[in-house]
Amino acid sequence: MDILFSTIISTEELLANLSTLGWVIVDCRFDLSNPTWGQFDYEQFHIPGAVYANLKSDLSGLVNLKSGRHPLPDSDVFFRTCSNLGIDINTQVIVYDTTSGSMASRLWFLLKYYGHNAVGLLDGGFVKWLADKNPTESGFNKNKPAHFKGKSDPSMIISSSELMKIAPLSDYMIIDARAPERYTGKMEPIDPVAGRIPGAVNRFHGNNLDKVGMFLPQQTMKEGFLNLLNGVKPENAVVYCGSGVTSCLHLVAMAHAGIPLAKLYAGSWSEWISDPANPITKDI
């Protein structure tokens, strides 16, 4: 298929393609503190034709004592989810949420991970859609089931044991996408242990956005990442956050900026601290 949108898409571009055949729009709004809120709010109003995917039940695997809070789903589970959403190998997928892509970027990443490049993240998300006074609808949509299959790209992710090996190496970089106060260990509102992975630098995922939640200009983002990397190859960088969700926004930003993607440590901080043998550091 011709890949039309593989990084981000504007509200104007989406509005012009609302009735385009072969497109599937997926609403991924979610509240970490209230897992049922997303679907409830979606049912009140959403982009016309959009179906809903829940971060916890659709875009994450089963949690255990050694996993993070939102482990990647098993391939067969994810394929079934995509098929139920109406996605096949020829589908142009558009993902969005109410938080400027911080949740929807997980689905963007998963589709890329399984080789489906035709996925675009709505720039500004539902907030921008509403600000533009674009149409909405209520209710719960279901698409005709499709057949989705893919092949994972192991080079896009890294395990905790692999991360431990590369952490001391100067030609690699670990990027913590959490808010600065969580990175320093001053505050930890979600996970039971505060701090960060030793050697990690901080770049908050929100730094990819302007004051109204739109992506910064491509050149600005490119310069920001390259300055941070300071000679480290982008593909030798690793991004993580609390549970491998919001750090995916860095990957969307890197793709939009035209630089190679970093690897995702999908288990992230919540997995790292599940093993008492893993070292941690903090500023206080």
PyMOL commands that set and color helices and strands:
alter all, ss='L'
color gray80, all
select helices_A, chain A and resi 11-16+37-44+75-85+104-113+125-131+154-156+160-166+180-184+205-208+218-229+234-236+248-257+268-272
alter helices_A, ss='H'
color red, helices_A
select strands_A, chain A and resi 8-9+23-27+51-52+92-96+119-122+173-176+201-202+237-240+263-264
alter strands_A, ss='S'
color yellow, strands_A
deselect
rebuild
show_as cartoon
